[in-house]
Amino acid sequence: MLLLWYFSLFVSIVTLIAGIAKKSWVFLLISSITFTPIAYYFSGANNAWKYVGLTPILLLVLAILTWFLNKKK
């Protein structure tokens, strides 16, 4: 189970870097989706770690923003 969690984190980080470098909304959307299980795990915390749960929302907003900027061109 921990191996899947690490794999999800790795894929999320790699696609986030690729999405920012290529300005691709698809990679940013994949990063948002793959980070969701990690965010769900940390959302039950009663300390500052609960804010990790907001990361997929921020990544989704970034993907939508990139999509709108690419659509304008």
Stockholm file with secondary structure:
# STOCKHOLM 1.0

chainA/1-73         MLLLWYFSLFVSIVTLIAGIAKKSWVFLLISSITFTPIAYYFSGANNAWKYVGLTPILLLVLAILTWFLNKKK
#=GR chainA/1-73 SS CHHHHHHHHHHHHHHHHHHHHHTCHHHHHHHHHHHHHHHHHHTTCSSGGGGGGGHHHHHHHHHHHHHHHHHHC
#=GC SS_cons        CHHHHHHHHHHHHHHHHHHHHHTCHHHHHHHHHHHHHHHHHHTTCSSGGGGGGGHHHHHHHHHHHHHHHHHHC
//
